[in-house]
């Protein structure tokens, strides 16, 4: 799974230019995003639809009662970095952006952010200055290199006038966001929290799976196991194909699991825990988490393990799985199934 950059469009008024700016940024950085393995998602506050803050508890508690808050929390919490596209109203940022900031707390913390301001005389600089102060108080890190667009010079027919100079600034900003997110990741993804794996995790995942599958090779008397043989580029390909999650302790990747939809079944694979972390409950946590991510409508959860991996089979049976034959089980393995 790739890192996620969330582009937040602040203004909600009819006729606003924010969506055009966000659209330009996404298109200008598409090639760089693909090279970096970054996913860019746009959150238009006009569509997010947050009312003025209406949560009874302080956001620092993380206790939310309204579904719109929970949805906003999930969207921001999943982001690795933020891009705020904001106009300037009366020397300030739009109230909608301040309101969106105020709904959450921990979801913002320690993540890098970039501002793209637009406006008339000041090109949105005063609105960005105000917004940056709020972002800093929420423990975000503004990377600098903000982009400012003066409406009279940078827009035509409601769209950003595309130039290579402007596109280069956007690409440089995205690259910096990606690099800073890598550095800050241990801060905003807490120890032992189950989080989406990113392409940058591929080398550590490769080491972990080779370490873990030695036991599988011994139990099944074979070295012909994909987890032992695949090179790093195939691990990266797997991260693009599968939803993958991992856990770190003191910065070290110690556990992982992945899953994907297979027809009407949710198929789980590559459940692995570092040898020194086994018998701590981490394997059960990872399995339960992967199960919880199954989309609505699936009929069963499936997985397979080595035919002679008795400890694995016993573990899965203890967690509600039964032996089951299905077409996708490879030679030398046994399938297991759990109804939803």
JOZIJO-V725915 format. One record per residue. N is the residue number from 1. OMEGA is omega in whole degrees, 0 to 359 (* if undefined). Layout:
# JOZIJO-V725915
n: <N,N>
omega: <OMEGA,OMEGA>
This chain:
# JOZIJO-V725915
n: <1,2,3,4,5,6,7,8,9,10,11,12,13,14,15,16,17,18,19,20,21,22,23,24,25,26,27,28,29,30,31,32,33,34,35,36,37,38,39,40,41,42,43,44,45,46,47,48,49,50,51,52,53,54,55,56,57,58,59,60,61,62,63,64,65,66,67,68,69,70,71,72,73,74,75,76,77,78,79,80,81,82,83,84,85,86,87,88,89,90,91,92,93,94,95,96,97,98,99,100,101,102,103,104,105,106,107,108,109,110,111,112,113,114,115,116,117,118,119,120,121,122,123,124,125,126,127,128,129,130,131,132,133,134,135,136,137,138,139,140,141,142,143,144,145,146,147,148,149,150,151,152,153,154,155,156,157,158,159,160,161,162,163,164,165,166,167,168,169,170,171,172,173,174,175,176,177,178,179,180,181,182,183,184,185,186,187,188,189,190,191,192,193,194,195,196,197,198,199,200,201,202,203,204,205,206,207,208,209,210,211,212,213,214,215,216,217,218,219,220,221,222,223,224,225,226,227,228,229,230,231,232,233,234,235,236,237,238,239,240,241,242,243,244,245,246,247,248,249,250,251,252,253,254,255,256,257,258,259,260,261,262,263,264,265,266,267,268,269,270,271,272,273,274,275,276,277,278,279,280,281,282,283,284,285,286,287,288,289,290,291,292,293,294,295,296,297,298,299,300,301,302,303,304,305,306,307,308,309,310,311,312,313,314,315,316,317,318,319,320,321,322,323,324,325,326,327,328,329,330,331,332,333,334,335,336,337,338,339,340>
omega: <183,170,183,174,181,178,184,177,191,186,180,186,176,179,182,180,184,180,178,178,179,179,177,182,181,181,182,184,186,181,179,179,179,179,182,185,183,174,179,179,179,174,180,184,175,179,177,170,178,171,173,189,185,178,181,181,176,183,179,178,184,179,183,181,183,182,180,177,180,179,178,177,180,183,180,181,180,184,174,178,184,169,181,177,187,172,177,177,176,177,185,174,177,178,180,179,177,179,179,174,190,181,190,178,185,183,180,197,172,178,178,180,179,177,170,181,175,181,182,187,186,181,176,186,182,174,179,180,179,182,180,178,178,180,179,179,176,176,169,179,177,187,186,181,180,183,181,184,176,189,184,185,190,184,173,181,176,180,177,175,187,175,180,180,180,179,179,178,179,180,179,180,180,179,179,176,181,182,181,177,177,182,185,186,179,179,184,170,189,176,176,172,177,186,176,174,178,183,180,178,187,181,180,176,179,179,183,183,177,177,184,185,171,178,178,180,180,182,185,175,178,173,183,180,182,182,177,191,188,178,185,183,176,174,178,178,178,178,178,185,185,165,186,180,181,179,176,171,184,177,182,179,187,181,180,174,178,181,175,179,179,186,177,180,175,187,181,180,175,172,184,180,179,184,182,179,180,182,177,184,183,179,178,179,181,179,180,180,179,177,183,181,180,180,179,175,179,183,184,173,183,174,174,177,181,183,181,179,188,180,179,181,179,179,182,178,177,181,170,180,175,178,184,177,172,193,188,181,181,178,179,181,173,179,176,187,177,180,179,*>
